[in-house]
Amino acid sequence: MLNVGVIGVGYLGRHHARIFAELDDVRMVAVADTDGDRAGEIAVKYGCKAYTDYRKLLDEVDAVSIVTPTTLHYAVAMDCILAGKDVLIEKPITATIEEADRLIAASGEAGTLIQVGHLERFNPVVPALYPLLEAPAFIEAERLSPFQGRGVDVDITLDLMIHDIDVVLSIMDESVVSDVKAAGSKFITDTIDTAKVWLEFANGTHALFAASRIASGKSRKLTVFQKNSYLVMDYQQMEIKKFFRRGDVIVSDSILVDKREPLREELKDFVKCAGDGSRPVVCAIKGRNALKIALQAGAQIKQGWQR
């Protein structure tokens, strides 16, 4: 039985608590949140303890989910790692590359696990896409949302676009990114609210990313263009369509996907890896790789504002 805790039970963290409480071979021991009322509410709901100081739960758990604002990821995760706990850190892994590197080094010394919460890797459409790939030439990602007031402590590149950066890096099998170009603007916050990013890979593949948290509607799609077909993956609908030529006509096939809750699949993977020591689907290195590209894009956008 794996004893787990959740640090931060806001919008997303409460779902971590819900799923842990439902999983077999897991004991939901405690939650922690600086909002004592919120922590108490979740604790009552799932029959566990509540703390306002996350350090107080560390002696009672084997592993934790860290679902705090990004700016707190490093400090909280380092405390957990030094206490010998396996950690799942919501994306992005940290706010800086230096922080990520220090966590990776500390985890290696402590012999603990770091998994990064890049949720879309556990969306069933993503593993269903991989067998359909045939030397992608151009990839286009679109992730748009109306303004919801969450995640505004970081740029849109770290809040939303990093999901697609991580998926594209997995498609490219970590092929070297040879160039990054980016443009964007702020509108309702003091950080980047809308952005477009262009990546060039050493093998000749190109990728275009569009992300916005001030859009009029919601869209989560990724399109892969390759020699004899193109694939449209819809994260929201959990469906893939394959388009190809039949004579002078473009036809399509729908790819059947077994729909599952991505967060549940992610937490099941974390529990498995914490239990048997196996490597998570999104390890700390992969989380760092996605962070590096997102930070490069954000820095380039802000440099453009100063010209």
C-alpha positions in Angstrom: 0.0 0.0 0.0 1.6 3.3 -1.1 1.0 6.2 1.3 0.5 9.4 -0.7 -0.2 13.1 0.0 -1.2 16.0 -2.2 0.4 19.4 -1.7 -1.9 22.1 -3.1 -5.6 21.3 -3.4 -6.8 24.1 -5.6 -8.5 23.6 -9.0 -6.3 20.7 -10.1 -4.9 19.4 -6.8 -8.4 18.4 -5.6 -8.6 16.1 -8.6 -5.3 14.5 -7.6 -6.8 13.8 -4.2 -10.0 12.4 -5.6 -8.2 9.9 -7.9 -5.7 8.8 -5.3 -8.6 8.2 -2.9 -10.1 5.9 -5.6 -7.1 3.9 -6.7 -6.4 0.4 -5.4 -3.1 -0.1 -3.4 -3.0 3.6 -2.5 -3.7 5.1 0.9 -4.7 8.8 0.6 -3.0 10.0 3.9 -3.0 13.8 3.9 -3.4 17.0 1.9 -1.7 20.3 2.5 -2.8 23.8 1.4 -2.1 27.3 2.8 -5.8 27.7 2.7 -6.8 25.8 5.8 -10.5 25.7 5.0 -9.9 24.3 1.6 -7.5 21.7 2.9 -10.1 20.7 5.6 -12.9 20.4 3.0 -10.8 18.0 0.9 -9.6 16.0 3.9 -13.2 15.5 5.1 -14.3 14.5 1.6 -11.7 11.8 1.2 -11.1 10.7 4.8 -7.6 12.0 5.3 -5.6 14.5 7.3 -5.3 18.2 6.5 -2.3 20.5 7.1 -1.5 24.1 6.2 2.2 23.3 6.3 3.2 20.6 3.8 6.3 19.7 5.8 4.1 18.2 8.4 2.8 15.4 6.1 6.3 14.3 5.0 6.8 11.8 7.8 3.5 10.1 6.9 3.8 9.5 3.2 5.9 7.7 0.6 5.1 9.9 -2.3 3.5 13.3 -3.0 1.8 15.2 -5.8 3.0 18.8 -5.9 0.2 20.9 -7.3 1.2 24.4 -6.2 1.9 27.5 -8.3 5.0 27.1 -10.6 7.0 29.5 -8.6 6.8 27.2 -5.6 7.6 24.0 -7.3 11.4 24.0 -6.7 11.3 24.8 -2.9 8.5 22.3 -2.2 10.0 19.5 -4.4 13.4 20.0 -2.9 12.1 19.6 0.6 10.2 16.4 -0.4 13.2 14.9 -2.2 15.6 15.6 0.7 13.0 13.9 2.9 13.3 10.8 0.6 9.9 11.1 -1.1 9.0 10.3 -4.7 7.4 13.3 -6.3 5.0 14.1 -9.1 5.4 17.8 -10.0 2.7 19.5 -12.1 4.1 21.0 -15.2 6.3 22.9 -15.7 8.8 21.1 -13.6 10.2 24.4 -12.3 10.4 28.1 -13.2 14.0 27.9 -14.4 16.4 25.4 -15.9 18.8 25.9 -13.0 16.1 24.9 -10.5 15.3 21.8 -12.6 18.9 20.8 -12.7 19.3 21.1 -9.0 16.2 18.9 -8.4 17.4 16.3 -10.8 20.8 16.2 -9.1 19.2 16.0 -5.6 16.8 13.2 -6.7 19.8 11.2 -8.1 21.6 11.5 -4.8 18.6 10.6 -2.8 17.5 7.8 -5.0 14.0 9.2 -5.4 11.6 9.5 -8.4 10.6 12.7 -10.2 7.6 12.5 -12.6 6.4 15.7 -14.3 2.7 16.2 -14.8 2.6 16.7 -18.6 -1.0 15.5 -18.7 -1.5 15.2 -22.4 1.0 12.3 -22.6 -1.6 10.3 -20.9 -4.5 11.4 -23.1 -5.3 8.2 -25.0 -5.0 9.9 -28.4 -1.3 10.5 -28.0 -0.1 6.9 -27.8 -2.7 6.1 -30.5 -0.9 8.7 -32.7 2.6 7.3 -32.6 2.0 4.2 -34.8 0.5 6.4 -37.5 3.6 8.6 -37.8 5.8 8.3 -41.0 8.7 10.8 -40.9 6.7 14.0 -40.1 7.6 17.0 -42.2 5.5 19.7 -40.5 3.6 19.7 -37.2 1.1 22.4 -36.2 -0.3 22.7 -32.7 -3.1 24.9 -31.5 -4.0 25.3 -27.8 -6.5 28.1 -27.2 -8.7 29.0 -24.1 -10.8 31.9 -23.0 -9.4 33.7 -20.0 -10.0 31.8 -16.7 -7.7 33.6 -14.3 -5.6 30.5 -13.5 -2.0 29.9 -14.3 -1.3 33.7 -14.7 1.8 33.5 -12.5 3.7 32.3 -15.7 3.7 33.0 -19.4 1.4 31.3 -21.8 4.4 29.3 -23.1 4.7 27.7 -19.6 1.0 27.5 -18.8 -0.4 26.0 -22.0 2.0 25.8 -24.9 4.4 23.5 -23.0 1.9 20.7 -23.3 2.3 20.7 -27.0 6.1 21.3 -26.9 6.4 18.1 -24.8 4.2 16.1 -27.1 6.1 17.3 -30.2 9.4 16.5 -28.6 8.1 13.0 -27.9 7.0 12.7 -31.6 10.5 13.8 -32.7 12.1 11.4 -30.2 14.1 14.2 -28.6 15.6 15.2 -32.0 17.8 18.3 -31.6 16.0 21.6 -32.0 18.2 23.7 -34.2 16.3 27.0 -34.1 13.5 28.7 -32.1 11.5 31.8 -33.3 8.7 33.3 -31.3 6.3 36.3 -31.2 3.6 37.1 -28.8 1.9 39.8 -26.6 0.3 40.5 -23.3 -3.2 41.7 -23.0 -4.9 41.0 -19.7 -2.0 40.0 -17.5 1.6 41.2 -17.0 3.0 38.1 -18.7 2.7 36.7 -22.2 -1.0 35.9 -22.9 -0.8 34.8 -26.6 2.1 33.4 -28.5 3.3 31.7 -31.7 6.5 29.7 -31.8 8.4 28.2 -34.7 10.7 25.3 -34.1 13.2 23.8 -36.6 14.7 20.4 -35.9 18.1 19.2 -37.1 16.4 16.5 -39.3 14.5 19.1 -41.3 11.1 18.8 -39.6 9.4 22.1 -38.6 6.7 22.8 -36.0 4.4 25.8 -35.4 2.7 26.3 -32.1 -0.1 28.7 -31.3 -1.3 29.2 -27.7 -3.6 31.8 -26.2 -5.5 32.2 -22.9 -7.6 35.1 -24.2 -9.3 33.3 -27.1 -13.0 33.4 -27.7 -13.3 29.6 -27.6 -11.4 26.5 -26.6 -9.3 24.4 -29.0 -6.8 21.6 -28.4 -5.5 20.2 -31.7 -2.3 18.9 -33.2 -1.9 18.2 -36.9 1.0 16.2 -38.4 1.7 16.5 -42.1 3.7 13.7 -43.7 4.5 12.3 -47.2 1.3 10.5 -48.0 -1.2 11.7 -45.3 -1.9 14.2 -42.6 -3.2 13.4 -39.1 -5.5 15.6 -37.0 -5.5 14.8 -33.3 -8.2 16.4 -31.1 -7.2 16.2 -27.5 -10.7 17.4 -26.3 -12.7 14.9 -28.3 -10.1 12.2 -27.9 -10.2 11.4 -31.6 -7.8 11.2 -34.5 -8.6 11.6 -38.2 -6.2 10.5 -40.9 -6.5 12.3 -44.3 -5.1 10.9 -47.5 -5.5 11.0 -51.3 -7.6 8.6 -53.2 -7.1 9.6 -56.8 -7.9 13.3 -57.0 -10.1 13.2 -53.8 -9.1 13.7 -50.2 -10.7 11.1 -47.9 -10.4 10.4 -44.2 -10.5 7.6 -41.7 -11.3 8.0 -38.0 -9.0 6.2 -35.6 -10.8 4.5 -32.8 -9.4 5.5 -29.4 -10.3 3.9 -26.0 -11.3 7.1 -24.1 -9.9 7.3 -20.5 -9.4 10.1 -18.0 -5.8 11.4 -18.6 -5.2 12.4 -15.0 -6.2 9.0 -13.7 -3.8 7.4 -16.2 -1.0 9.8 -15.1 -1.5 9.1 -11.4 -1.6 5.3 -12.0 1.7 5.6 -13.8 3.2 7.5 -10.9 1.9 5.0 -8.4 3.4 2.1 -10.5 6.8 3.8 -10.9 6.9 4.7 -7.2 6.1 1.1 -6.3 8.5 -0.7 -8.6 11.2 1.9 -9.4 10.5 2.0 -13.1 11.0 5.1 -15.2 8.0 7.3 -15.7 6.6 8.2 -19.1 7.5 11.9 -18.4 10.7 11.8 -16.3 12.5 14.9 -15.0 14.8 15.1 -18.0 11.8 15.2 -20.4 10.2 17.9 -18.3 13.4 19.8 -18.3 13.6 19.5 -22.1 10.2 21.0 -22.6 10.9 23.7 -20.1 14.0 24.7 -22.0 12.2 25.3 -25.2 9.3 27.1 -23.5 11.7 29.4 -21.7 13.7 30.2 -24.9 10.4 31.1 -26.7 9.3 33.3 -23.8 12.6 35.1 -23.6 12.6 35.8 -27.3 9.1 37.3 -27.1 10.0 39.6 -24.3 13.2 40.7 -26.0 11.1 41.7 -29.0 9.0 43.9 -26.7 12.2 45.9 -25.8 13.1 46.8 -29.4 
